[in-house]
Amino acid sequence: MKTPSVIGELFDQIDEIETRFKIHEPSVKAFLPEEGRFERIRKEAESLLSRFPHPELRSALFGSLAGVKDIFHVDGFTTRAGSRLPIEALQGAEAESVRLLKEAGALILGKTVTTEFAYFSPGVTRNPHNLEYTPGGSSSGSAAAVASGLCPLALGTQTIGSIIRPAAFCGVFGLKPTYGRISRAGVIPLSPSLDHIGYFTTGAAAAKSIASCIYLDWKEAIERPGRPMLGIPEGPYLESASELALASFKSTCTALNEAGYEIRQVKALTDFQDIRNRNELILAAEAARVHADWFKKYGELYSSKTKELIVRGQGISESQLAQALKERDAMRVEMNALMESHSIDLWISPAAPGPAPKGLESTGDPVMNLPWTQAGLPTANLPAGKTESGLPLGLQITGRWAHDEALMTWGEGLEQVLSKV
């Protein structure tokens, strides 16, 4: 990521973003409204320069403007979580990920729009590539903000597909790390066993710079250097994608083959319906427990979709949840073993069943992201061409447990190929 080297460059960058904001934000609606946004940011930039007067001491994120999904607590901002619940009920201590961004010199551009409590009830954000289409969810505002050039970095979360899907729909790089490698502290949970903190940015190289600042255990050394072996998970999972997405995926695989990448087809996720059923059980059960007190007090203020999820979860026993989590852990072990036995470094698959659907009533189907999120494996979206109508498509890459560093490094090479697709 570009680091402003002199005072003028930092303020020129802010001026440029303010101009883009005035042009694009009124139609895209990626951010929650804020009076005096850029006056605040300029004051914070002055303070930042006083903290880091010497360029050689500035991190790669120095002066970068960041959007933050509105389920993260940020000092000086209220948290609404896309809901109608009383604001005072939802506040909390600043998110650890936000604190680390600030320590690295990032400036908070503002809170980005989210679906209600990061579930499925849509917000107001539109897809920058076509305003009549969804940007995806639940990290809709964060994906659209980066896609619109309003900021080079935006935090999001993924419980099923809420980073990779909107990244694909909006045509940006999206990263969902290995489960737990970025702190969830200070973020309103939906399903703690499935929630991941991740982000959207301009590419794999930028993603590595961000990771080095906010991962809990980032390692600069790459454990699996060289060109990766790619694997296609053949079976009912892959069949969940549309004909259009599969045709694009086939073209992408051909381009990767021609660029020298070896691809192996492996039977995987053959029990995909069981995986989906297990995900629904874990999500509903944990959401009911997270929202137990709020729902008792403010149940009438929840949307019908979120209300249905919570009520369904109330009927799931602790033993049922424990069994589902045990099966989830076994699946994680199985997927890692399958990669090991077939010498696969990265699974590749469509990032979504197709391009963004038309309309704002739905945020799209996260089915292509679900198994990787449940397993907790590191996953990224790489932009991979567009439809004839100009809507972005994405390639989803999934690595081995805790091999996020290698995934991002390999992502840089794959991006070079996909930029020509």
MOLINLIN-V530370 format. One record per pair of residues at least 24 apart in sequence whose ideal C-beta (glycine too) atoms are under 7 Angstrom apart, sorted by the first residue. I is the first residue (numbers start at 1). GAP is how many residues later the second one is. Records with the same first field share a line. If there is no record, write none. Layout:
BEGIN
I->GAP / GAP
END
This chain:
BEGIN
1->59 / 60 / 63 / 151 / 205 / 208
3->55 / 57 / 59 / 60
4->58 / 59
5->50
7->42
10->35 / 39 / 53
11->31 / 34
13->50
14->24 / 27 / 28 / 31
17->48 / 133 / 134
20->129 / 130
21->129
24->104 / 124 / 126
25->125
27->99 / 104
28->97 / 98 / 100 / 116 / 120
29->84 / 95 / 96 / 97
30->82 / 83 / 95 / 111 / 114 / 115 / 118 / 120
31->36 / 79 / 80 / 81 / 82 / 110 / 114
32->38 / 78 / 79 / 81
34->76
37->73
41->66 / 68
44->63
45->62
48->57 / 59
52->53
58->47
59->45 / 46 / 154
60->149
61->40 / 43 / 44 / 45 / 148 / 149 / 152
62->43
63->42 / 44
64->42 / 88 / 89
65->42 / 44 / 86
66->35 / 40 / 41 / 42 / 43 / 85 / 87 / 88 / 89
67->42 / 43 / 45 / 74 / 75 / 78 / 84 / 87
68->30 / 40 / 43 / 44 / 87
69->43 / 45 / 70 / 72 / 73 / 86 / 87 / 88
70->41 / 42 / 43 / 44
71->43 / 47 / 86 / 116 / 117
72->26 / 83 / 114 / 115
73->113
74->24 / 34 / 37
77->34
79->109
81->33 / 35 / 36 / 107
82->31 / 32 / 33 / 34 / 35 / 41
83->33 / 34
84->217
85->209 / 213 / 216
89->205
90->98
92->94
93->93
94->92
95->90 / 91 / 92
96->87 / 89 / 90
97->58 / 85 / 86 / 100 / 117
98->88
100->113 / 114
101->112 / 113
104->109
106->47
109->41 / 42
112->29 / 30 / 33 / 42
113->27 / 28
114->24 / 25 / 26 / 27
115->25 / 248
116->187 / 190
117->71 / 73 / 189
118->39 / 41 / 44 / 72
119->71 / 186 / 187 / 190
120->185 / 243
121->182 / 184 / 185
122->238 / 239 / 241
126->234
127->42 / 43 / 229
128->42
129->42 / 261 / 262 / 263
130->260 / 261
132->226
133->223 / 224 / 225 / 258
134->35 / 222 / 223 / 225 / 226 / 228 / 229 / 230
135->31 / 34 / 35 / 221
136->29 / 30 / 33 / 34 / 220 / 227 / 228
137->25 / 29 / 226
138->24 / 225
139->24 / 27
140->26 / 223
142->58
143->24 / 27 / 29 / 31 / 57
144->26
146->26 / 54 / 55
147->24 / 25
152->49 / 50 / 54
153->46 / 48 / 57
154->45 / 46
155->42 / 44
156->42 / 43 / 44
157->30 / 38 / 39 / 40 / 41
158->38 / 40 / 215
159->31 / 32 / 35 / 36 / 124 / 214
160->119 / 206 / 209 / 210 / 213
161->205 / 208 / 209 / 212
163->35
164->187 / 205 / 215 / 217 / 232
165->186 / 187 / 199 / 201 / 204
167->33 / 214 / 227
168->183 / 184 / 213 / 224 / 225 / 226
169->183 / 186 / 187 / 195 / 223
170->222
171->212 / 221
172->28 / 211
173->27 / 28 / 29 / 30 / 31 / 34 / 207 / 208 / 209
174->24 / 26 / 206 / 207
175->24 / 32 / 205
176->197 / 202 / 203
177->201 / 227
178->198 / 199 / 200 / 223 / 224 / 226
179->197
181->34 / 35 / 36 / 223
182->32 / 33 / 34
183->33
189->101
190->97 / 100
191->91 / 92 / 95 / 96
192->94
193->89 / 93 / 132
194->88 / 89 / 179 / 180
196->177
203->212
204->204 / 207 / 208 / 211
205->207
207->201
208->200
211->193 / 197
219->186
222->183 / 184 / 187
223->180 / 182 / 183
224->121 / 179 / 182
227->34
228->117 / 118 / 182
229->33 / 35 / 114 / 115 / 116
230->26 / 31 / 32 / 33 / 116 / 118
231->33 / 35 / 111 / 113 / 116
232->31 / 33 / 34 / 116
233->33 / 35 / 36 / 114 / 116
234->31 / 32 / 33 / 34
235->32 / 33 / 34 / 35 / 37
236->34 / 36
237->32 / 35 / 134
238->111
240->113 / 127 / 128
241->109 / 112 / 127
242->111 / 112
244->110
245->105 / 107 / 108 / 109 / 148
246->104
248->136 / 137 / 145
249->101
251->170
252->132 / 143 / 166 / 169
255->162 / 165 / 166
256->161
259->158
264->78 / 80
266->72 / 76 / 78
268->70
269->102
275->56 / 96 / 99
276->94
278->46 / 49 / 50
279->91 / 95
281->35 / 39 / 43
282->39 / 42 / 43 / 46
284->25 / 28 / 29 / 32
285->28 / 31 / 36
287->26
288->25 / 26
328->46
331->43 / 44
332->43 / 44 / 69
335->40 / 42
336->64 / 65
339->61
345->54
346->51 / 52 / 53 / 61 / 64
347->51
348->47 / 48 / 49
349->47
350->46
351->30 / 43 / 44 / 45
352->42
355->32 / 36 / 37 / 38
356->35
368->28
372->26
376->25
377->24
378->25 / 26 / 29
380->27 / 31
382->29 / 32 / 33 / 36
383->35
384->34 / 37
385->36
END
